[in-house]
C-alpha cells in the first residue's frame, strides 16, 4: 500500500469516529434544570365563607434564579389566592418564605380539597408541594314555619221558615285557635271569610254564627289547613208574616 492510499484510509476512519462522537453528543438528552424546592405549612387549613386563611410557602431557588413565580391549583369555586401569589424576587439559592392569603367568598360552599403550590424559577424548573384545604360555607337561614290557615269559609244566611236570603246579618267565625272575626251578609245573604298568612284562619274545630236583632243561630264543623269550606247555611228563626187566605 502506497502512502497516499494509507492516508486516504486513515482519513476515512477518522471521519467515521468524528461522526460517531458528534452523533452521540446530539442524541444525548439535555440535563434537566433543577426544580426549586418547595414546602408549605401548615399542611392543612380551614377557611370560612366570607373570611381569609393563610399558609406559608418556603421556596429554595436553583440554577441561580432571580425570580420565582408562585401559583395555586385545585382551589374550589368561590375560593382564590388573595395575596402572596405571583412573581417574587429571590437571592441566588437562599430559601425565601412567602405568606399566601386564601380568601373564600360569601357564597363559597363546603369543600375539602388538595391544593397544589407550584414555584417556577426564571431559570430552574417548577417545584411543587400540596396542602389540604377545608371550606365551610355559611349555614342557610332557616325558613320560618309556614302559617297554617284554612283557605276560606263561605255560606249563606237564610230564613228558617222559607229559605229566603237574609241580607245585612252579622256573621261571626271562631277559628281553631279561638280567634273571632266577623262580616256582614250581602244582599243575597251570602258571606265569606278568607284566610292568608297575615290573617290566618286556624284549622281545627270552627264555629260560625249569624244574628239579626235578637235572633241568632250557630253551627260548628272541622276544617283543615288549605281547605275551602263552602255551602255553610245558617238558618235564622225569623218570624214570617203569613197572609191569610181569602
C-alpha positions as CSV (number, residue, x, y, z in Angstrom):
1,X,0.0,0.0,0.0
2,X,1.5,3.4,-1.0
3,X,1.5,6.4,1.2
4,X,-1.4,8.2,-0.5
5,X,-3.7,5.2,-0.2
6,X,-2.8,4.9,3.5
7,X,-3.6,8.5,4.1
8,X,-7.0,8.1,2.5
9,X,-7.9,5.1,4.6
10,X,-6.8,6.9,7.8
11,X,-8.9,10.0,6.9
12,X,-11.9,7.8,6.3
13,X,-11.5,6.0,9.7
14,X,-11.1,9.4,11.4
15,X,-14.2,10.8,9.7
16,X,-16.3,7.8,10.9
17,X,-15.0,8.3,14.5
18,X,-15.8,12.1,14.5
19,X,-19.3,11.4,13.0
20,X,-20.0,8.9,15.8
21,X,-18.9,11.2,18.5
22,X,-20.9,14.2,17.1
23,X,-24.0,11.9,16.7
24,X,-23.7,10.7,20.3
25,X,-23.5,14.3,21.6
26,X,-26.5,15.3,19.6
27,X,-28.5,12.3,20.7
28,X,-27.7,12.7,24.4
29,X,-30.6,14.3,26.3
30,X,-30.1,17.8,27.8
31,X,-29.6,17.8,31.5
32,X,-32.9,19.0,33.0
33,X,-32.9,22.1,35.1
34,X,-33.1,21.6,38.8
35,X,-36.5,22.3,40.3
36,X,-37.0,24.8,43.1
37,X,-37.5,23.2,46.5
38,X,-41.0,24.0,47.9
39,X,-42.5,23.3,51.3
40,X,-45.8,24.6,52.7
41,X,-47.1,24.9,56.2
42,X,-49.4,24.1,57.8
43,X,-50.3,21.0,55.9
44,X,-54.0,21.6,56.5
45,X,-56.0,24.7,56.8
46,X,-59.7,25.6,57.1
47,X,-61.3,28.8,55.8
48,X,-64.9,30.0,56.5
49,X,-67.0,31.6,53.8
50,X,-66.5,35.3,53.8
51,X,-63.1,35.2,55.5
52,X,-59.4,34.5,54.9
53,X,-56.8,31.9,55.9
54,X,-53.1,31.8,55.4
55,X,-50.3,29.3,54.6
56,X,-46.6,29.9,54.5
57,X,-44.6,28.7,51.4
58,X,-40.8,28.3,51.6
59,X,-39.0,28.3,48.3
60,X,-35.4,27.4,47.8
61,X,-34.4,28.6,44.2
62,X,-32.0,26.7,42.0
63,X,-29.8,27.4,39.0
64,X,-29.2,31.0,40.1
65,X,-32.8,32.0,40.0
66,X,-33.5,35.7,40.5
67,X,-37.3,35.5,40.3
68,X,-39.8,32.7,41.2
69,X,-43.5,32.6,40.2
70,X,-45.9,31.1,42.8
71,X,-49.3,29.8,41.9
72,X,-52.1,27.6,43.4
73,X,-54.0,24.9,41.6
74,X,-57.1,23.0,42.8
75,X,-58.9,25.8,44.6
76,X,-62.7,25.1,44.8
77,X,-65.3,27.5,43.5
78,X,-65.5,30.8,45.4
79,X,-62.0,30.5,46.8
80,X,-59.0,32.4,45.4
81,X,-55.5,33.5,46.3
82,X,-55.9,37.0,47.7
83,X,-52.3,37.8,48.4
84,X,-48.7,36.4,48.0
85,X,-49.2,34.6,44.7
86,X,-47.4,35.7,41.6
87,X,-43.7,36.6,41.0
88,X,-41.3,37.2,43.9
89,X,-37.6,38.2,44.0
90,X,-35.1,35.6,45.3
91,X,-31.4,35.8,46.1
92,X,-29.4,33.0,44.4
93,X,-30.1,29.8,46.2
94,X,-31.2,31.2,49.6
95,X,-34.6,30.0,50.9
96,X,-37.4,32.6,51.0
97,X,-40.7,32.4,52.9
98,X,-43.8,33.8,51.3
99,X,-47.2,34.2,53.1
100,X,-50.2,33.3,50.9
101,X,-53.7,34.6,51.8
102,X,-56.6,32.4,50.7
103,X,-60.0,34.0,50.6
104,X,-63.4,32.4,50.5
105,X,-66.2,34.5,49.1
106,X,-69.5,34.9,51.0
107,X,-71.2,32.3,48.8
108,X,-68.4,29.7,48.9
109,X,-69.8,26.2,49.6
110,X,-68.5,23.4,51.8
111,X,-65.4,21.7,50.3
112,X,-62.4,19.6,51.2
113,X,-59.7,19.6,48.5
114,X,-56.0,19.1,47.9
115,X,-54.3,22.3,46.7
116,X,-51.0,22.2,44.8
117,X,-48.5,25.0,45.3
118,X,-46.2,25.5,42.3
119,X,-43.0,27.6,42.4
120,X,-41.3,28.1,39.0
121,X,-37.9,29.9,38.8
122,X,-36.9,32.0,35.9
123,X,-34.0,29.6,35.3
124,X,-34.9,26.5,37.2
125,X,-37.8,24.1,36.8
126,X,-41.1,24.2,38.7
127,X,-41.2,22.6,42.2
128,X,-44.5,21.7,43.9
129,X,-45.9,21.0,47.3
130,X,-49.5,20.3,48.5
131,X,-51.8,21.0,51.4
132,X,-55.3,20.2,52.4
133,X,-57.9,23.0,52.3
134,X,-61.3,22.8,54.0
135,X,-64.0,25.3,53.3
136,X,-67.0,25.9,55.5
137,X,-70.0,27.5,53.8
138,X,-72.4,29.7,55.6
139,X,-75.4,28.0,57.1
140,X,-78.5,28.7,55.1
141,X,-81.0,30.8,57.1
142,X,-83.8,28.6,58.4
143,X,-87.2,29.2,56.9
144,X,-89.9,30.2,59.3
145,X,-92.6,27.7,59.6
146,X,-95.4,28.3,57.2
147,X,-98.6,29.7,58.7
148,X,-101.3,27.1,58.7
149,X,-104.7,28.5,57.6
150,X,-108.0,27.4,56.3
151,X,-108.2,28.9,52.8
152,X,-111.8,30.1,53.1
153,X,-115.2,29.6,54.7
154,X,-118.4,30.7,52.8
155,X,-122.1,30.2,53.0
156,X,-125.5,31.8,53.2
157,X,-127.8,33.2,55.9
158,X,-131.5,32.2,55.3
159,X,-134.8,32.4,56.9
160,X,-135.5,29.1,58.6
161,X,-139.2,29.1,57.6
162,X,-138.9,29.7,53.9
163,X,-135.2,29.6,53.0
164,X,-135.2,33.2,51.8
165,X,-131.9,35.1,52.0
166,X,-131.2,37.3,55.0
167,X,-129.2,40.4,54.0
168,X,-127.2,42.5,56.4
169,X,-126.9,39.7,59.0
170,X,-123.9,39.8,61.4
171,X,-121.9,36.7,60.8
172,X,-119.1,35.7,63.1
173,X,-116.5,33.0,62.7
174,X,-114.4,31.4,65.5
175,X,-111.3,29.6,64.3
176,X,-109.5,26.6,65.7
177,X,-107.3,28.9,67.9
178,X,-110.4,30.7,69.4
179,X,-109.9,33.9,67.4
180,X,-113.1,35.6,66.3
181,X,-113.7,37.5,63.1
182,X,-116.9,38.9,61.7
183,X,-118.5,40.1,58.5
184,X,-121.9,41.1,57.1
185,X,-124.0,39.1,54.7
186,X,-124.6,40.7,51.3
187,X,-127.9,41.4,49.6
188,X,-128.3,37.8,48.7
189,X,-127.5,36.6,52.2
190,X,-124.0,35.3,51.2
191,X,-120.9,35.6,53.4
192,X,-117.3,34.7,53.0
193,X,-114.2,34.6,55.3
194,X,-110.8,34.3,53.6
195,X,-107.6,33.2,55.4
196,X,-104.0,34.1,54.5
197,X,-100.5,34.2,56.1
198,X,-101.2,37.6,57.6
199,X,-104.7,36.9,58.7
200,X,-104.9,33.1,59.1
201,X,-108.0,31.1,60.0
202,X,-106.5,28.5,62.3
203,X,-107.6,25.0,61.3
204,X,-109.4,22.6,63.7
205,X,-112.9,22.9,65.1
206,X,-114.6,26.0,63.7
207,X,-117.8,27.7,64.7
208,X,-119.9,30.2,62.8
209,X,-123.0,32.1,63.9
210,X,-125.3,34.7,62.5
211,X,-127.7,37.2,64.1
212,X,-130.4,39.7,63.2
213,X,-131.6,41.7,66.2
214,X,-132.3,39.1,68.9
215,X,-132.4,36.2,66.6
216,X,-129.3,34.1,66.2
217,X,-128.1,30.6,65.2
218,X,-124.7,28.8,65.3
219,X,-123.1,25.7,63.9
220,X,-119.7,24.1,64.1
221,X,-117.6,21.9,61.8
222,X,-114.0,20.7,61.3
223,X,-111.7,22.3,58.7
224,X,-108.0,21.6,57.8
225,X,-105.2,23.8,56.6
226,X,-105.6,24.8,52.9
227,X,-109.3,23.7,52.8
228,X,-112.0,25.8,51.3
229,X,-115.3,25.2,53.2
230,X,-118.4,26.1,51.2
231,X,-122.1,25.8,51.4
232,X,-122.5,26.6,55.1
233,X,-126.2,27.6,55.6
234,X,-127.2,29.4,58.8
235,X,-130.9,29.3,59.3
236,X,-132.4,32.1,61.5
237,X,-135.8,31.6,63.1
238,X,-137.1,35.0,61.9
239,X,-140.9,35.4,62.2
240,X,-142.5,35.4,58.8
241,X,-145.9,37.1,58.5
242,X,-148.3,34.9,56.7
243,X,-151.0,36.4,54.5
244,X,-154.4,34.9,55.4
245,X,-156.1,33.1,52.5
246,X,-159.2,34.8,51.3
